Amino acid sequence: MSDCGCDKARRDLEEYLRDEVCKTEHAEIREHLESCPACRDEALVSRTLTEVVARACRETAPEELRDQVLARLRAAQSAAHA
């Protein structure tokens, strides 16, 4: 008994979204997502989460905050080595 493709689509979803699957698998997963609302929703959530994280990683902290964090890290390292 074979499933409707959900197991494979979900197992390979991250690689699919990063275009890291072969063309045959890409086509199979794309077709499955087109016909399966649950997997399509999961792919949308994954894609959205990936985009939000990528956007957040491009943002930089204000210089004052960075200086405070670095000073605390240095103090913690000094205390740990004392």
C-alpha positions in Angstrom: 0.0 0.0 0.0 1.5 3.3 -1.0 0.6 6.7 0.4 -0.6 9.6 -1.7 2.9 11.2 -1.7 2.5 13.2 1.6 5.3 11.3 3.3 7.8 12.0 0.6 6.7 15.6 0.1 7.0 16.3 3.8 10.3 14.5 4.2 11.9 16.3 1.2 10.2 19.7 1.7 13.1 21.7 2.9 15.4 20.4 0.1 12.6 21.1 -2.4 12.2 24.7 -1.1 16.0 25.2 -1.5 16.0 23.6 -4.9 18.3 20.8 -3.7 16.3 17.9 -5.2 16.8 16.5 -8.7 14.4 17.7 -11.4 12.4 14.5 -11.3 11.8 14.7 -7.6 11.2 18.5 -7.9 8.4 17.8 -10.4 6.9 15.0 -8.3 6.8 17.2 -5.2 5.5 20.2 -7.1 2.7 18.1 -8.6 1.9 16.7 -5.1 1.8 20.2 -3.6 -0.6 21.3 -6.3 -3.0 18.5 -5.5 -2.7 18.3 -1.7 -3.9 21.3 0.3 -2.4 20.1 3.6 1.1 19.7 2.1 0.8 23.0 0.2 -0.1 24.7 3.5 2.9 23.2 5.2 5.1 24.3 2.3 3.8 27.8 2.6 4.5 27.9 6.3 8.0 26.6 5.8 8.7 29.1 3.0 7.3 32.0 5.0 9.3 31.0 8.1 12.5 30.7 6.0 11.9 34.1 4.4 11.3 35.8 7.8 14.4 34.2 9.4 16.5 35.3 6.3 15.2 38.8 6.6 15.9 38.9 10.3 19.5 37.7 9.7 20.1 40.6 7.3 19.2 43.2 10.0 21.9 44.5 12.2 21.7 45.6 15.8 22.3 49.2 16.8 26.0 49.8 17.5 25.2 50.7 21.2 23.5 47.3 21.7 26.3 45.4 20.0 28.8 47.2 22.3 26.8 46.3 25.4 26.5 42.6 24.3 30.2 42.3 23.5 31.2 44.0 26.8 29.0 41.5 28.7 30.4 38.5 26.8 33.9 39.7 27.5 33.1 40.1 31.2 31.5 36.6 31.3 34.6 35.1 29.6 36.9 36.9 32.0 34.9 35.6 35.0 34.9 32.1 33.6 38.7 32.1 33.2 39.4 33.7 36.6 
